Amino acid sequence: MKIPVQINEDSAEPLYRQVENQLRSLIIGGTLQEGTLLPSIREFAADLKCSVITIRRVYQDLENEGWLRTRQGTGTFVMKVEQGQLTQMSEENVRKILNEAIQKSAALGWDQQQLQQLFAELLQQHFTT
């Protein structure tokens, strides 16, 4: 199975974190559902042109968080995620994205009023179109 994950080598974010965050989002969003067999560590590393160690760390981290389960000789599978956990993780992801946008905007000299106005405009465009 081809997993839709992309690495940005120009990003300051470590590769393992990029892959981890994208996999987590795919699980939360329902693209990767319970029982989905993920590619082997070697196969996924080859697809992404990164180190096997990077993917091993991603799988281990996500397994420790309860998102994945590895069965010896069978592979790594997506675990069942409760709706409450999905809702909580979804909110945390949105908060993180918005916080990053606020920090970057502030660094560009935007103030609270400008951000609120822009955000209101974007919300209006998105939800009325």
DSSP file with accessible surface (Angstrom, degrees, kcal/mol):
  #  RESIDUE AA STRUCTURE BP1 BP2  ACC     N-H-->O    O-->H-N    N-H-->O    O-->H-N    TCO  KAPPA ALPHA  PHI   PSI    X-CA   Y-CA   Z-CA
    1    1 A M              0   0  122      0, 0.0     2,-0.6     0, 0.0     0, 0.0   0.000 360.0 360.0 360.0 133.1    0.0    0.0    0.0
    2    2 A K        -     0   0  140     36,-0.1    42,-0.0     2,-0.0    36,-0.0  -0.751 360.0-150.2 -87.3 121.1    1.3    3.4   -0.9
    3    3 A I        -     0   0    2     -2,-0.6     2,-2.4     2,-0.1    20,-0.0  -0.821  16.8-127.0 -94.4 126.9    1.0    5.8    2.0
    4    4 A P        +     0   0   80      0, 0.0     2,-0.4     0, 0.0    -1,-0.1  -0.415  58.8 137.5 -77.2  74.5    0.5    9.5    1.0
    5    5 A V        -     0   0    9     -2,-2.4     2,-0.4     2,-0.0    14,-0.1  -0.965  32.8-165.9-119.9 136.8    3.3   11.0    3.0
    6    6 A Q        -     0   0  158     -2,-0.4     2,-0.4    12,-0.1    16,-0.1  -0.974   9.3-146.0-125.7 140.0    5.6   13.6    1.7
    7    7 A I        -     0   0   40     -2,-0.4     2,-0.7    41,-0.1     3,-0.1  -0.873   2.3-155.4-104.6 134.5    8.9   14.8    3.2
    8    8 A N    >   -     0   0   85     -2,-0.4     3,-1.5     1,-0.1     5,-0.1  -0.906   5.8-171.1-107.6 103.3   10.1   18.4    3.0
    9    9 A E  T 3  S+     0   0  152     -2,-0.7    -1,-0.1     1,-0.3     6,-0.1   0.678  84.3  60.1 -70.3 -14.7   13.8   18.3    3.2
   10   10 A D  T 3  S+     0   0  156     -3,-0.1    -1,-0.3     2,-0.0     2,-0.1   0.555  84.2 104.8 -87.0  -8.4   13.9   22.1    3.5
   11   11 A S  S <  S-     0   0   43     -3,-1.5     4,-0.1     1,-0.1     7,-0.1  -0.428  70.8-139.2 -74.5 147.6   11.8   22.1    6.7
   12   12 A A  S    S+     0   0  108     -2,-0.1    -1,-0.1     2,-0.1     3,-0.1   0.692  80.3  98.5 -75.5 -17.3   13.4   22.7   10.0
   13   13 A E  S    S-     0   0   64      1,-0.1    -2,-0.1    -5,-0.1    -5,-0.1  -0.517  88.3-106.3 -72.3 132.7   11.1   19.9   11.4
   14   14 A P     >  -     0   0   65      0, 0.0     4,-2.2     0, 0.0     3,-0.2  -0.227  25.0-118.1 -58.2 149.8   13.0   16.6   11.7
   15   15 A L  H  > S+     0   0   62      1,-0.2     4,-2.5     2,-0.2     5,-0.2   0.897 113.5  53.2 -56.5 -45.2   12.1   14.0    9.0
   16   16 A Y  H  > S+     0   0   35      1,-0.2     4,-2.8     2,-0.2    -1,-0.2   0.895 109.3  49.6 -61.6 -36.3   10.8   11.5   11.6
   17   17 A R  H  > S+     0   0   84     -3,-0.2     4,-2.8     2,-0.2     5,-0.3   0.902 109.0  52.2 -69.7 -38.6    8.5   14.1   13.0
   18   18 A Q  H  X S+     0   0   10     -4,-2.2     4,-2.1     2,-0.2    -2,-0.2   0.948 114.7  41.8 -59.8 -48.1    7.2   15.0    9.6
   19   19 A V  H  X S+     0   0    0     -4,-2.5     4,-2.8     2,-0.2     5,-0.2   0.932 114.9  51.1 -66.8 -44.1    6.4   11.4    8.8
   20   20 A E  H  X S+     0   0    1     -4,-2.8     4,-2.6    -5,-0.2    -2,-0.2   0.929 111.6  46.8 -58.8 -48.7    5.0   10.8   12.3
   21   21 A N  H  X S+     0   0   28     -4,-2.8     4,-2.3     1,-0.2    -1,-0.2   0.896 113.4  48.7 -63.3 -40.2    2.7   13.8   12.2
   22   22 A Q  H  X S+     0   0   57     -4,-2.1     4,-2.3    -5,-0.3    -2,-0.2   0.918 112.2  47.7 -69.0 -41.3    1.4   12.9    8.7
   23   23 A L  H  X S+     0   0    0     -4,-2.8     4,-2.0     2,-0.2    -2,-0.2   0.932 111.8  50.6 -63.2 -44.3    0.7    9.3    9.6
   24   24 A R  H  X S+     0   0   16     -4,-2.6     4,-2.9    -5,-0.2     5,-0.2   0.927 111.0  49.2 -58.9 -43.6   -1.1   10.4   12.8
   25   25 A S  H  X S+     0   0   56     -4,-2.3     4,-2.8     1,-0.2     6,-0.3   0.878 108.2  53.3 -64.8 -38.0   -3.2   12.8   10.7
   26   26 A L  H  <>S+     0   0   25     -4,-2.3     6,-2.1     2,-0.2     5,-1.3   0.865 112.3  45.3 -65.2 -34.7   -4.0   10.1    8.2
   27   27 A I  H ><5S+     0   0    9     -4,-2.0     3,-1.1     4,-0.2    -2,-0.2   0.944 114.7  46.8 -71.6 -48.4   -5.2    7.9   11.1
   28   28 A I  H 3<5S+     0   0   23     -4,-2.9    -2,-0.2     1,-0.3    -3,-0.2   0.907 112.7  50.5 -59.9 -42.1   -7.2   10.7   12.7
   29   29 A G  T 3<5S-     0   0   61     -4,-2.8    -1,-0.3    -5,-0.2    -2,-0.2   0.546 114.6-116.3 -76.1  -7.8   -8.8   11.7    9.4
   30   30 A G  T < 5S+     0   0   31     -3,-1.1    -3,-0.2    -4,-0.3     3,-0.1   0.468  84.4 117.4  88.2   0.8   -9.8    8.1    8.6
   31   31 A T  S   <S+     0   0   88     -5,-1.3     2,-0.7    -6,-0.3    -4,-0.2   0.912  82.4  42.2 -65.8 -40.8   -7.6    7.7    5.5
   32   32 A L  S    S-     0   0    2     -6,-2.1    -2,-0.3    -9,-0.2    -1,-0.2  -0.929  90.5-166.6-105.4 109.4   -5.8    4.9    7.4
   33   33 A Q    >   -     0   0  133     -2,-0.7     3,-2.3     1,-0.2    45,-0.3  -0.476  33.7 -66.3 -97.0 166.9   -8.4    2.8    9.1
   34   34 A E  T 3  S+     0   0  129      1,-0.3    45,-0.2    -2,-0.2    -1,-0.2  -0.168 121.4  20.2 -50.2 133.3   -8.3    0.2   11.8
   35   35 A G  T 3  S+     0   0   45     43,-3.0    -1,-0.3     1,-0.3     2,-0.2   0.332  82.8 148.2  88.5  -6.9   -6.5   -2.9   10.6
   36   36 A T    <   -     0   0   30     -3,-2.3    42,-1.8    43,-0.1     2,-0.5  -0.428  46.0-132.4 -63.9 127.6   -4.7   -1.2    7.7
   37   37 A L  E     -A   77   0A  85     40,-0.2    40,-0.2    -2,-0.2    -1,-0.1  -0.740  20.1-147.9 -83.2 122.7   -1.4   -3.0    7.1
   38   38 A L  E     -A   76   0A   6     38,-3.3    38,-0.5    -2,-0.5     3,-0.1  -0.525  28.4 -90.1 -85.4 159.7    1.4   -0.4    6.7
   39   39 A P        -     0   0    4      0, 0.0    -1,-0.1     0, 0.0    37,-0.1  -0.254  52.9 -91.2 -62.4 157.0    4.4   -1.0    4.5
   40   40 A S     >  -     0   0   65      1,-0.1     4,-2.9    -3,-0.1     5,-0.3  -0.226  39.8-106.2 -61.7 160.7    7.4   -2.7    6.1
   41   41 A I  H  > S+     0   0   43      1,-0.2     4,-2.5     2,-0.2     5,-0.2   0.929 121.7  46.5 -56.5 -46.0   10.0   -0.4    7.6
   42   42 A R  H  > S+     0   0  186      2,-0.2     4,-2.3     1,-0.2    -1,-0.2   0.916 113.3  48.2 -64.6 -42.7   12.4   -1.0    4.7
   43   43 A E  H  > S+     0   0   91      2,-0.2     4,-2.5     1,-0.2    -2,-0.2   0.931 113.7  46.3 -64.5 -45.0    9.7   -0.6    2.0
   44   44 A F  H  X S+     0   0    2     -4,-2.9     4,-2.2     2,-0.2    -2,-0.2   0.912 112.1  51.1 -65.9 -41.7    8.4    2.7    3.5
   45   45 A A  H  X>S+     0   0    3     -4,-2.5     5,-2.3    -5,-0.3     4,-0.8   0.914 111.0  48.9 -61.3 -41.0   12.0    4.0    3.9
   46   46 A A  H ><5S+     0   0   67     -4,-2.3     3,-0.6     1,-0.2    -2,-0.2   0.921 110.0  51.4 -65.1 -42.2   12.7    3.2    0.3
   47   47 A D  H 3<5S+     0   0   57     -4,-2.5    -1,-0.2     1,-0.2    -2,-0.2   0.887 118.0  38.1 -60.1 -40.6    9.4    4.9   -0.8
   48   48 A L  H 3<5S-     0   0   20     -4,-2.2    -1,-0.2    -5,-0.2    -2,-0.2   0.467 106.6-127.3 -90.0  -4.9   10.3    8.1    1.1
   49   49 A K  T <<5 +     0   0  177     -4,-0.8     2,-0.3    -3,-0.6    -3,-0.2   0.941  69.3 117.4  55.8  49.8   14.1    7.8    0.3
   50   50 A C  S   <S-     0   0   25     -5,-2.3    -1,-0.2    -6,-0.1     2,-0.1  -0.808  70.1 -67.2-134.6-179.5   15.0    8.1    3.9
   51   51 A S     >  -     0   0   54     -2,-0.3     4,-1.6     1,-0.1     3,-0.2  -0.385  29.3-132.6 -74.3 145.6   16.7    6.0    6.5
   52   52 A V  H  > S+     0   0   43      1,-0.2     4,-2.8     2,-0.2     5,-0.2   0.862 110.3  60.3 -60.3 -35.8   15.3    2.7    7.9
   53   53 A I  H  > S+     0   0  119      1,-0.2     4,-2.3     2,-0.2    -1,-0.2   0.885 100.7  54.2 -61.5 -38.1   16.2    4.1   11.3
   54   54 A T  H  > S+     0   0   29     -3,-0.2     4,-2.1     2,-0.2    -1,-0.2   0.950 112.1  42.2 -61.4 -48.8   13.9    7.1   10.7
   55   55 A I  H  X S+     0   0    0     -4,-1.6     4,-2.9     2,-0.2     5,-0.3   0.892 111.0  56.0 -69.3 -37.1   10.9    4.9    9.9
   56   56 A R  H  X S+     0   0  105     -4,-2.8     4,-2.6     1,-0.2    -1,-0.2   0.935 109.1  47.7 -58.8 -43.6   11.6    2.5   12.7
   57   57 A R  H  X S+     0   0  112     -4,-2.3     4,-2.9     2,-0.2     5,-0.2   0.917 110.9  51.0 -63.8 -43.3   11.5    5.4   15.1
   58   58 A V  H  X S+     0   0    0     -4,-2.1     4,-2.6     2,-0.2     5,-0.3   0.954 112.6  45.7 -58.1 -51.0    8.2    6.6   13.6
   59   59 A Y  H  X S+     0   0    4     -4,-2.9     4,-2.2     1,-0.2    -2,-0.2   0.919 114.5  48.1 -61.2 -42.8    6.6    3.2   13.9
   60   60 A Q  H  X S+     0   0  102     -4,-2.6     4,-2.7    -5,-0.3    -2,-0.2   0.930 112.3  48.6 -65.0 -44.1    7.9    2.8   17.5
   61   61 A D  H  X S+     0   0   39     -4,-2.9     4,-1.5     1,-0.2    -2,-0.2   0.933 114.4  45.2 -60.9 -46.5    6.7    6.2   18.6
   62   62 A L  H  <>S+     0   0    0     -4,-2.6     5,-2.5    -5,-0.2     6,-1.0   0.836 112.3  52.1 -69.9 -30.0    3.2    5.7   17.1
   63   63 A E  H ><5S+     0   0   69     -4,-2.2     3,-1.3    -5,-0.3    -2,-0.2   0.926 107.9  51.5 -69.1 -41.9    3.0    2.2   18.6
   64   64 A N  H 3<5S+     0   0  134     -4,-2.7    -2,-0.2     1,-0.3    -1,-0.2   0.819 109.1  51.6 -63.0 -30.9    3.9    3.7   22.0
   65   65 A E  T 3<5S-     0   0   78     -4,-1.5    -1,-0.3    -5,-0.2    -2,-0.2   0.528 120.3-111.0 -82.1  -8.8    1.1    6.2   21.6
   66   66 A G  T < 5S+     0   0   35     -3,-1.3    -3,-0.2    -4,-0.4    -2,-0.1   0.557  89.9 110.0  92.3   9.7   -1.4    3.5   20.8
   67   67 A W  S   <S+     0   0    3     -5,-2.5    12,-2.8    -6,-0.2     2,-0.3   0.787  79.2  30.6 -85.7 -31.0   -1.9    4.3   17.1
   68   68 A L  E     -B   78   0A   4     -6,-1.0     2,-0.4    10,-0.3    -2,-0.2  -0.870  59.8-158.9-126.9 161.1    0.0    1.3   15.6
   69   69 A R  E     -B   77   0A 119      8,-2.4     8,-3.2    -2,-0.3     2,-0.5  -0.988   9.4-152.6-141.4 130.9    0.6   -2.3   16.6
   70   70 A T  E     -B   76   0A  54     -2,-0.4     2,-0.5     6,-0.2     6,-0.2  -0.894   5.8-163.1-105.0 129.8    3.4   -4.5   15.2
   71   71 A R  E >>  -B   75   0A 108      4,-3.0     4,-2.5    -2,-0.5     3,-2.4  -0.965  31.0-111.2-112.4 121.9    3.0   -8.3   15.1
   72   72 A Q  T 34 S+     0   0  187     -2,-0.5     4,-0.0     1,-0.3    -2,-0.0  -0.252 100.5   3.7 -52.9 125.9    6.1  -10.3   14.7
   73   73 A G  T 34 S+     0   0   85      1,-0.1    -1,-0.3     0, 0.0    -3,-0.0   0.339 127.6  65.6  82.4  -8.7    6.2  -11.9   11.2
   74   74 A T  T <4 S-     0   0   84     -3,-2.4     2,-0.3     1,-0.2    -2,-0.2   0.753  96.0-120.2-111.9 -44.1    2.9  -10.2   10.1
   75   75 A G  E  <  - B   0  71A  25     -4,-2.5    -4,-3.0     2,-0.0     2,-0.5  -0.821  34.9 -48.4 134.3-169.6    3.6   -6.5   10.0
   76   76 A T  E     -AB  38  70A  11    -38,-0.5   -38,-3.3    -2,-0.3     2,-0.3  -0.912  52.6-172.4-111.0 128.3    2.5   -3.2   11.4
   77   77 A F  E     -AB  37  69A  28     -8,-3.2    -8,-2.4    -2,-0.5     2,-0.3  -0.857  29.3-106.5-121.6 154.0   -1.2   -2.4   11.6
   78   78 A V  E     - B   0  68A   5    -42,-1.8   -43,-3.0   -45,-0.3   -10,-0.3  -0.620  40.4-135.7 -76.7 131.4   -3.3    0.7   12.5
   79   79 A M        -     0   0   70    -12,-2.8     2,-0.3    -2,-0.3   -43,-0.1  -0.443  26.8 -89.7 -83.1 163.1   -5.0    0.2   15.8
   80   80 A K        -     0   0  123     -2,-0.1     2,-0.5   -46,-0.1    -1,-0.1  -0.540  43.1-157.3 -70.8 133.9   -8.6    1.0   16.7
   81   81 A V        -     0   0   23     -2,-0.3   -47,-0.1   -54,-0.1     2,-0.1  -0.970  13.9-124.9-119.5 127.5   -8.9    4.5   17.9
   82   82 A E     >  -     0   0  115     -2,-0.5     4,-2.4     1,-0.1     3,-0.3  -0.368  21.0-118.7 -68.6 150.4  -11.8    5.6   20.0
   83   83 A Q  H  > S+     0   0  133      1,-0.2     4,-2.7     2,-0.2     5,-0.2   0.888 114.1  54.3 -57.8 -41.3  -14.0    8.5   18.8
   84   84 A G  H  > S+     0   0   53      1,-0.2     4,-2.4     2,-0.2    -1,-0.2   0.900 109.3  47.8 -61.3 -39.7  -13.1   10.6   21.9
   85   85 A Q  H  > S+     0   0   66     -3,-0.3     4,-2.8     2,-0.2     5,-0.2   0.902 111.1  51.0 -68.0 -39.2   -9.4   10.1   21.2
   86   86 A L  H  X S+     0   0   33     -4,-2.4     4,-2.6     2,-0.2    -2,-0.2   0.926 111.2  48.1 -63.0 -43.5   -9.9   11.1   17.6
   87   87 A T  H  X S+     0   0   76     -4,-2.7     4,-2.4     2,-0.2    -2,-0.2   0.933 113.5  47.2 -62.5 -45.3  -11.8   14.3   18.6
   88   88 A Q  H  X S+     0   0  109     -4,-2.4     4,-2.4     1,-0.2    -2,-0.2   0.936 114.6  45.5 -63.1 -46.2   -9.1   15.2   21.1
   89   89 A M  H  X S+     0   0   26     -4,-2.8     4,-2.4     2,-0.2    -1,-0.2   0.880 111.0  53.8 -67.0 -37.0   -6.2   14.6   18.7
   90   90 A S  H  X S+     0   0   55     -4,-2.6     4,-2.4    -5,-0.2    -1,-0.2   0.942 110.3  46.7 -62.3 -45.3   -8.0   16.4   15.9
   91   91 A E  H  X S+     0   0  101     -4,-2.4     4,-2.8     1,-0.2    -2,-0.2   0.916 111.0  52.1 -63.7 -41.0   -8.5   19.5   18.2
   92   92 A E  H  X S+     0   0   88     -4,-2.4     4,-2.4     1,-0.2    -1,-0.2   0.908 109.7  49.5 -62.0 -40.3   -4.8   19.3   19.3
   93   93 A N  H  X S+     0   0   35     -4,-2.4     4,-2.4     2,-0.2    -1,-0.2   0.920 111.9  47.4 -64.7 -43.7   -3.7   19.2   15.6
   94   94 A V  H  X S+     0   0   76     -4,-2.4     4,-2.8     2,-0.2     5,-0.2   0.928 111.9  50.7 -64.3 -42.9   -5.9   22.2   14.7
   95   95 A R  H  X S+     0   0  148     -4,-2.8     4,-2.9     1,-0.2    -2,-0.2   0.923 110.5  49.7 -59.0 -43.1   -4.6   24.1   17.8
   96   96 A K  H  X S+     0   0   80     -4,-2.4     4,-2.4    -5,-0.2    -1,-0.2   0.936 112.0  47.3 -62.9 -45.3   -1.0   23.4   16.8
   97   97 A I  H  X S+     0   0  108     -4,-2.4     4,-2.2     1,-0.2    -2,-0.2   0.928 114.4  46.6 -62.6 -45.6   -1.5   24.5   13.2
   98   98 A L  H  X S+     0   0   69     -4,-2.8     4,-2.7     2,-0.2    -1,-0.2   0.906 111.0  52.1 -65.9 -40.3   -3.3   27.7   14.3
   99   99 A N  H  X S+     0   0   86     -4,-2.9     4,-2.6    -5,-0.2    -1,-0.2   0.910 109.8  49.4 -61.2 -41.5   -0.6   28.5   16.9
  100  100 A E  H  X S+     0   0   77     -4,-2.4     4,-2.5     2,-0.2     5,-0.2   0.917 111.4  49.2 -63.4 -41.5    2.1   28.1   14.3
  101  101 A A  H  X S+     0   0   48     -4,-2.2     4,-2.5     2,-0.2    -2,-0.2   0.910 111.6  49.2 -64.2 -40.9    0.2   30.4   12.0
  102  102 A I  H  X S+     0   0   90     -4,-2.7     4,-2.8     2,-0.2     5,-0.2   0.934 111.9  48.3 -64.0 -45.5   -0.2   33.0   14.8
  103  103 A Q  H  X S+     0   0  135     -4,-2.6     4,-2.1     1,-0.2    -2,-0.2   0.926 114.0  45.9 -62.4 -44.0    3.5   32.8   15.7
  104  104 A K  H  X S+     0   0  143     -4,-2.5     4,-1.1     2,-0.2    -1,-0.2   0.898 113.5  49.7 -66.6 -39.2    4.6   33.2   12.0
  105  105 A S  H  <>S+     0   0   25     -4,-2.5     5,-2.5    -5,-0.2     3,-0.4   0.909 109.9  50.4 -65.1 -43.2    2.2   36.1   11.5
  106  106 A A  H ><5S+     0   0   58     -4,-2.8     3,-1.8     1,-0.2    -1,-0.2   0.898 106.6  55.4 -61.8 -38.7    3.4   37.9   14.6
  107  107 A A  H 3<5S+     0   0   89     -4,-2.1    -1,-0.2     1,-0.3    -2,-0.2   0.790 105.7  53.1 -65.0 -24.5    6.9   37.5   13.4
  108  108 A L  T 3<5S-     0   0  136     -4,-1.1    -1,-0.3    -3,-0.4    -2,-0.2   0.379 127.4-100.9 -90.0   1.4    5.8   39.2   10.2
  109  109 A G  T < 5S+     0   0   60     -3,-1.8     2,-0.2     1,-0.3    -3,-0.2   0.550  71.1 147.9  95.4   8.0    4.4   42.1   12.2
  110  110 A W      < -     0   0  100     -5,-2.5    -1,-0.3    -6,-0.1     2,-0.2  -0.567  33.4-148.3 -76.9 142.4    0.7   41.2   12.2
  111  111 A D     >  -     0   0   83     -2,-0.2     4,-2.3     1,-0.1     5,-0.2  -0.495  30.0 -95.7-103.7 177.2   -1.3   42.2   15.2
  112  112 A Q  H  > S+     0   0  139      1,-0.2     4,-2.7     2,-0.2     5,-0.2   0.896 121.7  51.4 -59.9 -43.8   -4.3   40.5   16.8
  113  113 A Q  H  > S+     0   0  142      1,-0.2     4,-2.4     2,-0.2    -1,-0.2   0.917 110.2  48.9 -63.1 -43.1   -6.9   42.7   15.0
  114  114 A Q  H  > S+     0   0   84      1,-0.2     4,-2.5     2,-0.2    -1,-0.2   0.921 113.1  47.6 -62.5 -43.3   -5.4   42.0   11.6
  115  115 A L  H  X S+     0   0   34     -4,-2.3     4,-3.0     2,-0.2     5,-0.2   0.906 111.0  50.7 -64.9 -43.0   -5.3   38.3   12.2
  116  116 A Q  H  X S+     0   0  112     -4,-2.7     4,-2.6    -5,-0.2    -1,-0.2   0.922 111.8  48.0 -61.3 -42.8   -8.9   38.2   13.5
  117  117 A Q  H  X S+     0   0  116     -4,-2.4     4,-2.3    -5,-0.2    -2,-0.2   0.938 114.4  45.4 -63.9 -46.6  -10.1   40.1   10.4
  118  118 A L  H  X S+     0   0   63     -4,-2.5     4,-2.6     2,-0.2    -2,-0.2   0.928 113.5  49.6 -63.2 -43.6   -8.2   37.8    8.0
  119  119 A F  H  X S+     0   0   99     -4,-3.0     4,-2.7     1,-0.2     5,-0.2   0.917 110.0  50.8 -63.4 -41.8   -9.3   34.7    9.8
  120  120 A A  H  X S+     0   0   56     -4,-2.6     4,-2.4    -5,-0.2    -1,-0.2   0.914 111.1  49.2 -61.0 -42.2  -12.9   35.8    9.7
  121  121 A E  H  X S+     0   0   89     -4,-2.3     4,-2.6     2,-0.2    -2,-0.2   0.926 112.1  47.6 -62.3 -45.2  -12.6   36.5    6.0
  122  122 A L  H  X S+     0   0   86     -4,-2.6     4,-2.6     1,-0.2    -2,-0.2   0.898 111.8  49.7 -65.5 -40.5  -11.1   33.1    5.4
  123  123 A L  H  X S+     0   0   69     -4,-2.7     4,-2.6    -5,-0.2     5,-0.2   0.926 111.0  50.3 -61.1 -45.3  -13.8   31.3    7.4
  124  124 A Q  H  X S+     0   0  122     -4,-2.4     4,-1.2    -5,-0.2    -2,-0.2   0.932 112.7  46.5 -58.3 -47.9  -16.5   33.2    5.5
  125  125 A Q  H  X S+     0   0  113     -4,-2.6     4,-0.8     1,-0.2    -1,-0.2   0.912 115.0  46.4 -61.9 -44.2  -15.0   32.2    2.2
  126  126 A H  H  < S+     0   0  136     -4,-2.6     3,-0.2     1,-0.2    -2,-0.2   0.908 117.8  38.8 -67.8 -44.0  -14.6   28.6    3.1
  127  127 A F  H  < S+     0   0  152     -4,-2.6    -1,-0.2    -5,-0.2    -2,-0.2   0.527 116.9  47.4 -92.9  -3.4  -18.0   28.0    4.7
  128  128 A T  H  <        0   0   92     -4,-1.2    -1,-0.2    -5,-0.2    -2,-0.2   0.474 360.0 360.0-109.9  -5.5  -20.1   30.0    2.3
  129  129 A T     <        0   0  153     -4,-0.8    -4,-0.0    -3,-0.2    -3,-0.0  -0.572 360.0 360.0 -91.3 360.0  -18.7   28.6   -1.0
